[in-house]
Amino acid sequence: MVQESLSFDALVVGGGIAGLQAALDLADQDFKVAIVEKDATIGGKMIRLSKVFPTLDCSSCITTPKMAAAAHHENITIFTYCDMQSLVRNGNSISAAVRQKSRFVEAEKCIGCRQCEYQCPVYVTDPEQGGFSARKAIYIPFSNAIPQIALMDVENCTLCGKCAKVCPTQAVNYFQEPEDFIIEASTAILATGFELTPLENKQQYGEGKIPNVITSLQMERLLAPHGPYNRVLRPADGMEPDSIAYIQCAGSRDKSMGVSYCSRVCCMYAIKQAMLLAGALPLADIAIYYMDIRAFGKGYEQFFQNAMAMGIEFVKGKVATISEGEDGGVRLHYESQEDGGGVTSADHDLVVLSLGMIPDWNPQGCCSVSCGSDGFIETVKPKISPTLTDMEGVFVAGAAAGPKDIVDSIVEAGAAAMEASKYLTTLNRAVKAVA
Ligand SMILES: Cc1cc2nc3c(=O)[nH]c(=O)nc-3n(C[C@H](O)[C@H](O)[C@H](O)COP(=O)(O)OP(=O)(O)OC[C@H]3O[C@@H](n4cnc5c(N)ncnc54)[C@H](O)[C@@H]3O)c2cc1C
């Protein structure tokens, strides 16, 4: 069967903040752009954060307009819930084979009314809320997800038929098949972002099995205005924690986990979360266990100073192991680097692991672009052309190229869009000259 082929000037892979910014910058120059996103919604990690350092802006409030701007731009077409199967160069063009996964809901018919979700009787743990609350087996990922199209979790669906019965547009389709198509473009920007270092990789930190030890992204959800509990509670027993500890470099600068680099954002996000916790739980003691604080960006050092002035405790010491404490608490065993040092322990009600960043996408088997020894996409001239990859006409932006905060991801996205625009203009000129 001949696959449908869609033509664009540029393809952006990944609809996080870097991909959205790159797409908007190209689309504003009148280039036709396709965004391919593997998730059911665009927005990446940023839409899932509570507030952002160093301004403490509400993350959802500043990400949603960017998502909407991309979704409503006449030059941007967004393909969500898609697997990119290959990305190859064919002469002057880049060809991406894309598989649209089945939502079991017809996208053109769904009006996002959520009637299916309200009627569904199945409750499933919701990863969008850090696993702390439940969602239905047919659902829209979250209230400001884009697009507002439901999808069915077939693993948990009991085929009771209630969603199909209540759908006012007959959009539910239990027999929907995945669809394959080709995207042809002259240039591509890879903005595939990061994921957190897996918890399971560190036996000394309990491999994710110790109750009341959570990840930094889970804490973002606890702090978010539309989070799972609408307040900060200890997940294992619902207690309001009186003492909270952060463990820095829990998934970075750690050769035993294969992550020898610094993830650059963990010091700042831990400080940010600690400040937000001080507001949410004014009587709680908050301690950050660190090796050294890296507050590298504009206004970041001041942010760190403000946190100290607020009474957040900074404990210089490397946490070696974590174990279960008494009454649902958590015990940290650490090597202090203060007051003569020595191995000691401390108990806390809740512990947050400041996990590092690893690449979300490994291009191997899909595309010939090279990665560095850290697994992130390699740039061939990191100093003078930091978005240039070793595949002609393919650029990289944001955390796909290495750990990065939002400001740097946006700046890099603008740079990648400019490189792509220059590439397109040169190519179009050359094609015209030949014709
Ligand atoms: C706990 C935590 C708190 C943070 N707080 C802050 C903060 O306060 N301030 C700040 O500046 N930074 C913060 N950051 C960093 C911030 O999250 C990143 O800088 C930002 O998300 C990077 O954006 P990105 O678009 O490059 O990547 P991402 O946000 O990871 O987006 C990448 C997108 O690409 C998609 N994708 C991946 N692979 C594929 C594929 N093969 N095909 C299609 N799509 C794909 C993903 O689904 C995702 O939507 C925080 C990070 C963490 C972990």
The ligand as a MOL file (V3000), in Angstrom:
LIG
                    3D

  0  0  0     0  0            999 V3000
M  V30 BEGIN CTAB
M  V30 COUNTS 53 58 0 0 0
M  V30 BEGIN ATOM
M  V30 1 C 11.9570 18.5360 38.4330 0
M  V30 2 C 12.3630 19.5510 37.3990 0
M  V30 3 C 12.0880 20.9000 37.5970 0
M  V30 4 C 12.4960 21.8440 36.6620 0
M  V30 5 N 12.2500 23.1620 36.9220 0
M  V30 6 C 12.7220 24.1010 36.0740 0
M  V30 7 C 12.5350 25.4860 36.3470 0
M  V30 8 O 11.9120 25.8510 37.3270 0
M  V30 9 N 13.0990 26.4210 35.4900 0
M  V30 10 C 13.8240 26.0290 34.3970 0
M  V30 11 O 14.3400 26.8960 33.6690 0
M  V30 12 N 13.9800 24.7010 34.0950 0
M  V30 13 C 13.4510 23.7450 34.8930 0
M  V30 14 N 13.6150 22.4220 34.5990 0
M  V30 15 C 14.2470 22.0520 33.2960 0
M  V30 16 C 13.1910 22.0600 32.1630 0
M  V30 17 O 12.2600 21.0360 32.4330 0
M  V30 18 C 13.8680 21.8260 30.8140 0
M  V30 19 O 14.8020 22.8780 30.6030 0
M  V30 20 C 12.8970 21.8470 29.6390 0
M  V30 21 O 11.8130 21.0020 29.8690 0
M  V30 22 C 13.6130 21.4230 28.3500 0
M  V30 23 O 12.6910 21.4940 27.2980 0
M  V30 24 P 12.8200 20.5550 26.0060 0
M  V30 25 O 11.7200 20.9810 25.0820 0
M  V30 26 O 14.2030 20.5990 25.4930 0
M  V30 27 O 12.5770 19.0670 26.5310 0
M  V30 28 P 11.2470 18.3530 27.0860 0
M  V30 29 O 10.5040 19.2360 27.9950 0
M  V30 30 O 11.7390 17.0360 27.6130 0
M  V30 31 O 10.3620 18.0930 25.7970 0
M  V30 32 C 10.7500 17.1500 24.8130 0
M  V30 33 C 9.5260 16.6500 24.0810 0
M  V30 34 O 9.9400 15.7580 23.0250 0
M  V30 35 C 9.0840 14.6190 23.0290 0
M  V30 36 N 9.8310 13.4980 22.4230 0
M  V30 37 C 10.8770 12.8040 22.9340 0
M  V30 38 N 11.2990 11.8610 22.0650 0
M  V30 39 C 10.4830 11.9500 20.9700 0
M  V30 40 C 10.4120 11.2390 19.7420 0
M  V30 41 N 11.2690 10.2540 19.4480 0
M  V30 42 N 9.4540 11.5740 18.8590 0
M  V30 43 C 8.5830 12.5820 19.1370 0
M  V30 44 N 8.6000 13.2980 20.3040 0
M  V30 45 C 9.5490 12.9850 21.1880 0
M  V30 46 C 8.7490 14.4030 24.4950 0
M  V30 47 O 7.5700 13.6320 24.6430 0
M  V30 48 C 8.5790 15.8590 24.9780 0
M  V30 49 O 7.2560 16.3190 24.7860 0
M  V30 50 C 13.2010 21.4400 35.4940 0
M  V30 51 C 13.4630 20.0900 35.2860 0
M  V30 52 C 13.0600 19.1490 36.2190 0
M  V30 53 C 13.3830 17.6970 36.0070 0
M  V30 END ATOM
M  V30 BEGIN BOND
M  V30 1 1 1 2
M  V30 2 1 2 3
M  V30 3 2 2 52
M  V30 4 2 3 4
M  V30 5 1 4 5
M  V30 6 1 4 50
M  V30 7 2 5 6
M  V30 8 1 6 7
M  V30 9 1 6 13
M  V30 10 2 7 8
M  V30 11 1 7 9
M  V30 12 1 9 10
M  V30 13 2 10 11
M  V30 14 1 10 12
M  V30 15 2 12 13
M  V30 16 1 13 14
M  V30 17 1 14 15
M  V30 18 1 14 50
M  V30 19 1 15 16
M  V30 20 1 16 17
M  V30 21 1 16 18
M  V30 22 1 18 19
M  V30 23 1 18 20
M  V30 24 1 20 21
M  V30 25 1 20 22
M  V30 26 1 22 23
M  V30 27 1 23 24
M  V30 28 2 24 25
M  V30 29 1 24 26
M  V30 30 1 24 27
M  V30 31 1 27 28
M  V30 32 2 28 29
M  V30 33 1 28 30
M  V30 34 1 28 31
M  V30 35 1 31 32
M  V30 36 1 32 33
M  V30 37 1 33 34
M  V30 38 1 33 48
M  V30 39 1 34 35
M  V30 40 1 35 36
M  V30 41 1 35 46
M  V30 42 1 36 37
M  V30 43 1 36 45
M  V30 44 2 37 38
M  V30 45 1 38 39
M  V30 46 1 39 40
M  V30 47 2 39 45
M  V30 48 1 40 41
M  V30 49 2 40 42
M  V30 50 1 42 43
M  V30 51 2 43 44
M  V30 52 1 44 45
M  V30 53 1 46 47
M  V30 54 1 46 48
M  V30 55 1 48 49
M  V30 56 2 50 51
M  V30 57 1 51 52
M  V30 58 1 52 53
M  V30 END BOND
M  V30 END CTAB
M  END
